[in-house]
Amino acid sequence: MAGTDYSFEGLDKLEQQLSRMIEQEYPAEFEKMVLQVACELQGKVKEKTPKKTGRLQDSWKVGKIQRLGGEYYIEVYTNVDYAEPVEYGHRQEVGRYVPAIGKRLVAPFVPGKHMMQLSLEEVAAYLPGYLQEWLDDFISTHDL
């Protein structure tokens, strides 16, 4: 499925400085937090993915954390070839008989399920609070 770049903005300067300090002095803990957010996104996408056979639903993976410049990247992805049409919608042959459902198709366009888009929006909504809670816990645990 084609990647969608999504970044989370809005950290104030103090939080950005603290984040840089954490990623330099405690990279394993920082990476664990980033991986946790990616795993939560993966779970949300799986929940929203239609389950006909379960193949697409079970195919969502979390990639490895990569650092490019001063930024971290981690992918939540699938290699199933029909993921994009399910996400964004697709045209279908009208009047074609589909044995699996025992009917003829009548709709020329099947709307997308937007499982990744909706999941990203959910994560974006709670991420600032999650990061604040994580930073508060990190500060108290490390006596900073």
C-alpha positions in Angstrom: 0.0 0.0 0.0 1.4 3.4 -0.9 2.8 5.1 2.2 1.2 8.1 3.7 3.5 10.6 5.4 2.0 11.7 8.6 3.8 13.8 11.2 2.7 15.1 14.6 3.4 18.7 15.1 2.7 21.0 18.1 5.4 20.2 20.6 6.6 23.3 22.3 10.3 24.2 22.6 10.7 22.7 26.1 9.2 19.4 25.0 11.3 19.4 21.8 14.5 20.0 23.9 13.5 17.3 26.4 12.8 14.9 23.5 16.2 15.5 22.0 17.8 14.9 25.4 15.9 11.7 25.9 16.6 10.3 22.4 20.4 11.1 22.9 20.7 9.9 26.5 18.0 7.2 26.6 17.6 6.0 23.0 16.2 2.6 23.9 13.4 4.1 26.0 12.6 6.6 23.3 12.5 3.9 20.6 10.3 1.7 22.8 7.8 4.6 23.1 7.8 5.1 19.3 7.4 1.4 18.7 4.4 1.4 21.1 2.7 4.1 19.2 3.2 2.2 15.9 1.9 -1.0 17.5 -1.2 0.9 18.6 -1.7 2.2 15.1 -1.3 -1.3 13.7 -4.0 -2.6 16.1 -6.4 0.2 15.2 -5.9 -0.5 11.4 -6.5 -4.2 11.9 -9.7 -3.5 13.8 -11.0 -1.3 10.9 -9.9 -3.6 8.1 -12.8 -5.5 6.6 -12.6 -9.2 7.3 -13.7 -11.4 4.4 -10.9 -14.0 4.5 -8.8 -12.3 7.2 -5.8 -12.1 4.8 -5.7 -8.3 4.6 -6.5 -7.9 8.3 -3.7 -10.2 9.4 -1.2 -8.7 7.0 -0.5 -5.4 8.7 3.1 -5.1 9.9 5.2 -2.7 11.9 8.6 -2.0 10.3 11.9 -1.2 12.0 12.6 2.2 13.4 14.8 4.3 11.1 16.5 7.5 11.8 17.0 9.9 8.9 18.7 13.1 9.9 17.2 14.2 13.2 13.9 12.4 12.7 12.7 8.9 13.4 10.5 6.9 11.0 8.6 3.7 11.5 6.2 2.2 9.0 2.9 0.4 9.6 2.3 -1.3 6.3 0.9 -4.2 4.3 2.1 -5.9 1.2 -1.3 -7.3 0.2 -1.9 -6.1 -3.4 -5.6 -5.2 -2.9 -5.1 -3.0 0.2 -5.2 0.3 -1.7 -8.5 -0.4 -3.4 -10.0 -1.4 0.0 -8.6 1.8 1.6 -9.5 4.3 -1.1 -12.4 2.5 -3.0 -12.5 1.0 -6.5 -14.5 0.6 -9.6 -16.1 -2.8 -10.4 -17.6 -4.4 -13.4 -21.3 -3.8 -13.3 -23.6 -6.8 -13.8 -20.8 -9.3 -13.2 -22.0 -12.4 -11.3 -20.0 -13.0 -8.1 -20.3 -16.6 -7.0 -19.0 -15.9 -3.5 -22.1 -13.7 -2.7 -24.5 -15.4 -5.2 -25.5 -12.0 -6.8 -24.7 -9.8 -9.6 -22.8 -6.6 -8.8 -24.9 -3.5 -9.3 -22.8 -0.7 -7.9 -20.1 0.8 -10.3 -18.0 2.0 -7.4 -17.2 0.5 -4.1 -16.4 3.1 -1.5 -13.1 2.8 0.4 -13.0 1.7 4.1 -10.3 4.3 4.9 -9.0 2.0 7.7 -5.5 3.6 7.7 -6.7 7.2 7.4 -9.3 6.8 10.2 -6.7 5.1 12.4 -4.1 7.8 11.9 -6.7 10.4 12.8 -7.5 8.5 16.0 -3.8 8.3 17.0 -3.3 12.0 16.1 -6.1 12.9 18.4 -4.8 11.2 21.5 -1.0 11.4 20.8 -0.4 14.8 22.4 -1.9 13.6 25.7 -0.1 10.3 25.4 3.3 12.1 24.8 2.7 14.4 27.7 1.9 11.5 30.0 5.0 9.6 28.8 7.2 12.7 29.3 5.9 13.3 32.8 6.5 9.6 33.7 9.9 9.7 32.2 10.9 12.9 34.1 9.7 11.5 37.4 11.3 8.1 36.8 14.7 9.6 35.9 14.6 12.5 38.5 15.0 15.1 35.8 
